[in-house]
Amino acid sequence: MTIKVMVVDDSAVMRKVLTDIIEKDPALELMAAVADPIFAMKRLEKGWPDVMILDVEMPRMDGITFLRKLMSEHPIPVVICSTLTEAGAETTMQAMSSGAVDIVTKPKIGAKSFFQEEHARFLDVIKSASHANVGKIVNTVPARKQVVSKFTADVILSPAKEAMTQTTERVVAIGTSTGGTRALESVLIELPRTSAGIVVVQHMPEKFTAAFAARLDSVCELTVKEAKDGDRVLSGEVLIAPGGYHMLLRRSGAKYYVEVKDGPLVSRHKPSVDVLFRSVAKAAGSNALGIIMTGMGDDGAHGMKEMHDFGARTIAQDESSCVVYGMPKEAVKLNAVDHELPLDQIPLAVIKYSNQN
């Protein structure tokens, strides 16, 4: 069965580019491409898509208002199509908090050439969104394939040979993707400032992670920031991997810090959860807690297995509370997970881990 897609974007160029990409994939069916939410509502009277691609800046009705209307009346998976600007990032964070499943980015100019380079990821996002349990996003408390090279984490990180010995310094590593923005907020908002230092990879495009971190910082007791190369991992603080870069955990003496570096996609992502988790296995070993949450695909599963094998405690979000039970499922299949927990029990697990002597 094909995935029915509706595009809502006021740019005729964008509608044409996205239409061409969707129509070339036999797994997708373009149901409609319209210029604004008013036209979209008229088209929805004839039937509903499986996934909607929605611009956020449009005449007559903006995308955020339309998204909130959809989520209150007839929730469906919505992927936000946003410009690569700081202002666009702020607006997109509003969309994510209103129930959007994922983000695809578009440049101000050169849309055709940009999407020719990015269309494999664009198709992946649509297909991932079609599997999303949108009700889990709405109800959470507070986004023929072209074959591309699939690298392993070895292109960024040499295999771990031994883990560090036990110390009093602990670190929590979290990896997530589709549905993760709301899930992360629901976890971090419950944690006190006494929590162990936390490092996070959330699959998100470049320029959006700073706005995401700022939003979390505004609602959490913890200090949340987009990571910069060399930042210390400190109790009561959260470092979010910047979009477009990998983040690795390093250790100097008894202290942890992060390395932010460029490199190829790993498991089709940058930042990659596998890269973070494998570096945590090497730098922290049994001093770490690993948590893998909602997301499509298998990024993070092998890294969590390495963490588990080097003595780290590992948790996967359970299927019943996931928007997409992909990444956690793959980690469970590898016997990399100590416990599966519903989302609302993960904060308590972090608090207990942080308070252990």
C-alpha positions as CSV (number, residue, x, y, z in Angstrom):
1,M,0.0,0.0,0.0
2,T,1.4,3.4,-1.0
3,I,1.8,6.3,1.5
4,K,-0.5,9.2,0.6
5,V,1.2,12.6,0.9
6,M,-0.2,16.1,0.9
7,V,2.1,19.1,0.3
8,V,1.1,22.5,1.7
9,D,3.5,25.3,0.7
10,D,2.8,28.7,-0.8
11,S,5.9,28.5,-3.0
12,A,5.1,27.2,-6.5
13,V,8.8,26.2,-6.9
14,M,8.8,24.2,-3.7
15,R,5.5,22.5,-4.6
16,K,7.0,21.5,-8.0
17,V,10.3,20.3,-6.5
18,L,8.6,18.2,-3.7
19,T,6.0,16.9,-6.2
20,D,8.7,15.6,-8.5
21,I,10.5,13.8,-5.7
22,I,7.4,12.2,-4.3
23,E,6.1,11.1,-7.6
24,K,9.3,9.3,-8.5
25,D,9.1,7.0,-5.5
26,P,6.7,4.1,-6.0
27,A,6.1,3.8,-2.3
28,L,4.5,7.3,-2.2
29,E,1.4,8.8,-3.8
30,L,1.0,12.5,-4.1
31,M,-2.6,13.2,-3.0
32,A,-2.4,17.0,-3.4
33,A,-0.1,20.0,-3.5
34,V,-1.7,23.2,-2.5
35,A,-0.7,26.7,-1.7
36,D,-2.0,27.3,1.8
37,P,-4.1,25.8,4.7
38,I,-7.4,27.2,3.3
39,F,-7.0,25.2,0.1
40,A,-5.7,22.2,2.2
41,M,-8.9,22.2,4.3
42,K,-11.1,22.1,1.2
43,R,-9.0,19.2,-0.2
44,L,-9.2,17.4,3.1
45,E,-13.0,17.2,2.7
46,K,-12.4,14.6,0.0
47,G,-10.0,12.5,2.0
48,W,-7.0,12.5,4.4
49,P,-3.3,11.9,3.6
50,D,-1.1,9.5,5.6
51,V,1.6,12.3,5.9
52,M,1.4,16.1,5.4
53,I,4.4,18.2,4.4
54,L,3.6,21.7,5.9
55,D,5.3,25.0,5.4
56,V,5.1,27.3,8.4
57,E,5.1,30.8,6.8
58,M,2.1,31.2,4.5
59,P,-0.6,33.8,3.7
60,R,-4.2,33.6,4.9
61,M,-3.3,31.1,7.7
62,D,0.1,30.3,9.1
63,G,1.3,26.7,9.4
64,I,1.4,26.7,13.2
65,T,-2.3,27.7,13.5
66,F,-3.2,25.1,10.9
67,L,-1.1,22.4,12.6
68,R,-2.8,23.1,16.0
69,K,-6.2,22.9,14.3
70,L,-5.3,19.5,12.8
71,M,-3.9,18.1,16.0
72,S,-7.1,19.1,17.9
73,E,-9.6,17.8,15.3
74,H,-7.9,15.1,13.3
75,P,-4.3,14.3,14.2
76,I,-2.1,13.0,11.4
77,P,1.6,12.8,10.9
78,V,2.9,16.3,9.9
79,V,6.4,17.0,8.7
80,I,7.4,20.7,8.9
81,C,9.2,22.2,5.9
82,S,11.2,25.2,7.2
83,T,13.8,27.6,6.0
84,L,17.4,27.3,7.3
85,T,17.4,30.4,9.4
86,E,17.4,31.2,13.1
87,A,14.0,32.7,12.8
88,G,12.7,29.7,11.0
89,A,14.2,27.5,13.7
90,E,12.3,29.3,16.5
91,T,9.0,28.9,14.6
92,T,9.8,25.3,13.9
93,M,10.3,24.6,17.6
94,Q,6.7,25.9,18.1
95,A,5.6,23.5,15.4
96,M,7.4,20.6,17.1
97,S,5.8,21.4,20.4
98,S,2.4,21.6,18.7
99,G,2.7,18.0,17.5
100,A,4.7,17.9,14.3
101,V,6.6,14.6,13.8
102,D,9.8,15.8,12.1
103,I,11.5,18.6,10.2
104,V,12.8,18.9,6.6
105,T,14.7,22.0,5.7
106,K,14.7,24.2,2.6
107,P,17.1,27.0,1.5
108,K,16.0,30.5,0.6
109,I,17.5,29.9,-2.9
110,G,18.5,26.9,-5.0
111,A,15.7,24.7,-3.8
112,K,15.9,22.3,-6.8
113,S,19.6,21.6,-6.4
114,F,19.3,21.4,-2.6
115,F,16.6,18.8,-2.7
116,Q,18.4,16.8,-5.4
117,E,21.2,16.4,-2.8
118,E,18.9,15.9,0.2
119,H,16.0,14.0,-1.3
120,A,17.1,10.6,0.1
121,R,16.7,12.0,3.6
122,F,13.5,13.7,2.6
123,L,12.0,10.4,1.5
124,D,13.2,8.7,4.7
125,V,11.5,11.4,6.8
126,I,8.2,10.9,5.0
127,K,8.3,7.1,5.3
128,S,9.3,7.4,9.0
129,A,6.5,9.8,9.7
130,S,3.9,7.4,8.1
131,H,4.7,5.0,10.9
132,A,4.3,7.5,13.7
133,N,1.8,7.0,16.4
134,V,0.6,10.7,16.4
135,G,-1.5,10.2,19.5
136,K,1.7,9.7,21.5
137,I,3.0,13.1,20.4
138,V,-0.3,14.9,21.0
139,N,-0.7,13.3,24.5
140,T,3.0,13.7,25.6
141,V,3.4,16.0,28.5
142,P,5.2,19.5,28.6
143,A,8.9,15.8,13.3
144,R,12.4,3.8,-4.6
145,K,15.1,5.0,-2.3
146,Q,18.3,6.5,-3.7
147,V,21.1,4.3,-2.2
148,V,23.7,6.3,-0.3
149,S,26.8,5.0,1.5
150,K,26.0,3.8,5.0
151,F,29.0,4.4,7.2
152,T,29.6,2.8,10.6
153,A,30.8,4.7,13.6
154,D,34.3,3.5,12.9
155,V,34.8,6.4,10.5
156,I,34.6,8.8,13.5
157,L,35.6,6.6,16.4
158,S,38.1,3.8,16.7
159,P,36.7,0.7,18.4
160,A,36.7,0.7,22.2
161,K,39.4,-1.6,23.6
162,E,38.8,-1.1,27.3
163,A,36.5,1.1,29.4
164,M,37.4,3.4,32.2
165,T,37.4,2.1,35.8
166,Q,34.6,3.1,38.2
167,T,34.8,6.7,39.6
168,T,32.3,9.0,41.3
169,E,31.7,10.8,38.0
170,R,28.7,9.5,36.1
171,V,27.2,10.5,32.8
172,V,23.8,9.9,31.1
173,A,23.7,9.5,27.3
174,I,20.3,9.8,25.5
175,G,19.6,9.1,21.8
176,T,16.3,9.7,20.0
177,S,14.8,10.6,16.7
178,T,11.2,10.8,15.4
179,G,8.9,11.9,18.3
180,G,12.0,12.7,20.4
181,T,11.5,16.4,20.9
182,R,8.4,16.0,23.0
183,A,9.7,12.8,24.6
184,L,13.0,14.5,25.7
185,E,11.1,17.5,27.1
186,S,8.9,15.2,29.1
187,V,12.0,13.5,30.6
188,L,14.2,16.5,31.2
189,I,11.5,18.6,32.7
190,E,11.2,16.1,35.6
191,L,14.9,16.1,36.5
192,P,16.4,18.1,39.4
193,R,19.7,20.0,39.2
194,T,21.3,17.2,41.2
195,S,21.1,14.9,38.1
196,A,24.2,13.5,36.6
197,G,25.6,15.3,33.5
198,I,23.6,14.4,30.4
199,V,24.6,14.3,26.7
200,V,22.0,14.0,24.0
201,V,21.7,13.2,20.3
202,Q,18.3,14.2,18.8
203,H,18.2,13.8,15.1
204,M,17.6,17.3,13.9
205,P,18.9,19.5,11.0
206,E,21.6,22.1,11.3
207,K,20.6,25.4,12.9
208,F,17.6,23.9,14.7
209,T,19.3,22.4,17.7
210,A,20.2,25.7,19.2
211,A,16.6,26.7,19.3
212,F,15.6,23.3,20.6
213,A,18.1,23.5,23.4
214,A,17.0,27.1,24.3
215,R,13.4,25.9,24.5
216,L,14.3,23.0,26.8
217,D,16.4,25.4,28.9
218,S,13.4,27.7,29.4
219,V,11.2,24.9,30.8
220,C,13.7,22.7,32.7
221,E,15.4,23.1,36.1
222,L,18.5,21.7,34.4
223,T,20.7,23.9,32.3
224,V,20.3,22.9,28.6
225,K,22.6,24.1,25.8
226,E,23.7,23.2,22.3
227,A,27.1,21.6,22.8
228,K,30.3,23.3,21.7
229,D,33.7,21.5,21.2
230,G,35.4,21.1,24.6
231,D,32.3,21.7,26.7
232,R,32.5,20.0,30.2
233,V,29.9,17.5,31.1
234,L,28.6,18.7,34.5
235,S,26.0,17.7,37.0
236,G,22.7,19.5,36.4
237,E,23.5,20.3,32.8
238,V,22.5,18.9,29.4
239,L,24.5,19.1,26.2
240,I,22.6,18.7,22.9
241,A,24.6,17.6,19.9
242,P,24.5,20.4,17.2
243,G,22.7,19.5,14.0
244,G,25.2,18.7,11.2
245,Y,28.0,17.5,13.6
246,H,28.8,14.4,15.5
247,M,29.3,14.6,19.3
248,L,31.6,12.3,21.2
249,L,32.2,11.9,24.9
250,R,35.9,12.2,26.0
251,R,37.6,12.0,29.4
252,S,40.5,13.8,31.0
253,G,41.4,12.5,34.4
254,A,38.1,12.2,36.3
255,K,36.3,14.8,34.2
256,Y,34.2,14.3,31.0
257,Y,34.0,16.7,28.1
258,V,32.6,16.5,24.6
259,E,34.2,16.7,21.2
260,V,32.1,18.1,18.4
261,K,33.4,17.3,15.0
262,D,32.4,17.0,11.3
263,G,32.4,13.7,9.4
264,P,30.3,11.5,7.1
265,L,26.8,10.4,7.9
266,V,26.7,7.4,10.3
267,S,23.6,5.2,10.1
268,R,22.3,8.0,7.7
269,H,22.6,10.6,10.4
270,K,24.8,13.5,11.6
271,P,24.7,13.7,14.6
272,S,24.6,9.9,15.1
273,V,23.5,8.2,18.2
274,D,25.9,5.3,17.4
275,V,28.8,7.7,17.4
276,L,27.8,9.2,20.8
277,F,27.1,5.8,22.4
278,R,30.3,4.2,21.2
279,S,32.3,7.1,22.5
280,V,30.5,6.8,25.9
281,A,31.4,3.1,26.0
282,K,35.0,3.9,25.5
283,A,35.2,7.0,27.8
284,A,32.9,6.0,30.6
285,G,32.2,2.3,30.6
286,S,30.3,1.2,33.7
287,N,30.1,4.9,34.8
288,A,27.4,5.6,32.2
289,L,23.6,5.2,31.8
290,G,22.4,4.8,28.2
291,I,18.9,5.6,27.1
292,I,17.5,5.0,23.7
293,M,14.1,6.4,22.9
294,T,11.5,6.8,20.1
295,G,12.8,6.9,16.6
296,M,12.8,5.2,13.2
297,G,15.7,3.0,12.0
298,D,18.6,1.4,14.0
299,D,20.9,4.3,14.8
300,G,22.1,3.8,18.4
301,A,21.4,0.1,18.7
302,H,25.0,-1.1,18.0
303,G,26.4,1.8,20.1
304,M,24.1,0.8,23.0
305,K,25.3,-2.8,22.7
306,E,28.8,-1.6,23.0
307,M,27.9,0.4,26.1
308,H,26.1,-2.6,27.6
309,D,29.1,-4.9,26.9
310,F,31.4,-2.4,28.7
311,G,29.3,-2.4,31.9
312,A,27.0,0.6,31.3
313,R,23.4,0.4,32.4
314,T,21.0,0.6,29.5
315,I,17.3,1.5,29.1
316,A,15.0,1.5,26.1
317,Q,11.7,3.3,25.9
318,D,8.9,0.7,25.6
319,E,6.8,0.2,22.5
320,S,3.6,1.4,24.2
321,S,4.9,4.9,24.8
322,C,7.0,5.4,21.6
323,V,5.9,7.5,18.7
324,V,8.0,5.1,16.5
325,Y,9.3,1.9,18.1
326,G,12.2,1.5,15.8
327,M,15.5,2.4,17.4
328,P,14.6,0.9,20.8
329,K,13.3,-2.3,19.1
330,E,16.6,-2.7,17.3
331,A,18.6,-2.3,20.6
332,V,16.4,-4.9,22.3
333,K,16.9,-7.3,19.4
334,L,20.7,-7.0,20.0
335,N,20.3,-7.9,23.7
336,A,21.7,-4.4,24.4
337,V,19.0,-3.3,26.9
338,D,18.8,-4.0,30.6
339,H,15.3,-2.6,31.0
340,E,12.4,-1.4,28.9
341,L,10.5,1.4,30.5
342,P,7.5,3.6,29.6
343,L,8.4,7.2,29.0
344,D,7.0,8.4,32.3
345,Q,9.2,6.1,34.3
346,I,12.5,7.1,32.6
347,P,13.0,10.3,34.7
348,L,12.8,8.3,38.0
349,A,15.4,5.9,36.6
350,V,17.8,8.8,35.8
351,I,17.2,10.3,39.3
352,K,17.9,6.9,41.0
353,Y,21.1,6.4,38.9
354,S,22.3,10.0,39.7
355,N,21.8,9.5,43.4
356,Q,23.6,6.2,43.8
357,N,26.8,6.3,45.9
